[in-house]
Amino acid sequence: MRERSGSQSMTMLSSSALSCSGVLLLSFLASLSTAYDFQHHGYEEMVRALFAVQSECPYITRIYSIGRSTEGRHLYVLEFSDNPGIHKALEPEFKYVGNMHGNEVLGRELLIYLSQFLCEEYRAGNERITRLIHDTRIHILPSMNPDGYEVAARQGPEFNGYLVGRGNAKEVDLNRNFPDLNALMYYYDKHNGQNHHLPLPDNWELQVEPETLAVIKWMQNYNFVLSANLHGGAVVANYPFDKSREPRIRGKTTYSATADDKMFRKLAKTYSYAHSWMHKGWNCGDYFDEGITNGASWYSLSKGMQDFNYLHTNCFDITLELSCDKFPPATALAGEWMANREALVSYMEQVHHGIKGMVYDENNNPISNAVISVAGLNHDITSGADGDYFRLLLPGTYSVTASALGYQPYTSTVTVGPAEAIQLHFYLKVLPKGTNLNEKPYLSKKGLLTAKILPTNLGPR
């Protein structure tokens, strides 16, 4: 009321400024619409959009299919790299997965727009995007559940129900369809057991849906370091563990931390603070401090994809809930893109933090499946097929050990800063014959039983 009692000229100026800013915003959104097709993309339209990007940027993109949905639709991935189709040693692999729930469609659209944005900005000479594409191998799967999307789209934004189209063609929720490795991990926690690359149950391939099977095989074939899966129905960055360590008690939730809890919180906050409003906390009638939450602290979920990533592969994965409305109207898409664009890019850049390096033998031959252990963090990772490894870490000083079957372990101390990943290489010597070292069995990425060699003079971690 006090402001309205001020001079009329001030009121008129304020109204003019608001009117002008409104015109500018509408003009800006209109200019965006000329560059991006801010409409919902059905399966055929989505495929055409992806191939159009590949055609526009043929030297930095590749399209490949990781499999087919229940109804036979291809699960297409668009890759960005300065060497598409080739893994370069010491270049990390990143992935985005959208539309896991068929009726949660914003992530699908955002990943289409992100693909167009990366291509256009690279062609325009944007230094930040050029550096990102040259230094990272980026994989974008806009729709993990194209069958569910088609069911949801038939109802459209105005009438879509909370569950219609959520599951695949068999109405199976794909985010409750991964092998449950949490129970095994929680058991190992208490008995000093294996802490990474947990084995899959017998006949697991017969127990999951085609879409889930395709994504698991994809994870096994690429040494992903960081990823996020895009959902809707809330606005929050959700990080592991999703499954509670405690028995379910109605009305009660418990925080279920990973060994890398601080790292996951930082990753989640990277997205929430780069997003236009996620970090403010109050969204969709819920409050999440800083726009982030531990999954189990929100509600316990079994057989989810983000926990599976962490427990079966080297990949750190979080779940991004991006909109209150699971199927927002097309008129909201331009604004949602602007709200998420910086966050999508900033999150990808996090793959370049921590340490990375090569593991060699004495003859400079790379050693794959070497185990990289960080003192104080009960979660190991392994080197890839080319002998390179990537370990996400917060700034600090760490004691890092590389070990491999048949070789003497080696430990180095490294200080990690806030900028690019520090390179730390290991050269392992062959074990002398007859050496008696403690052996701790673990499962490699290929599922073959090998052993982690630990010096006898080291106590339990």
Disulfide bonds with the S-S distance in Angstrom:
Cys57-Cys119 1.94
Cys284-Cys324 2.02
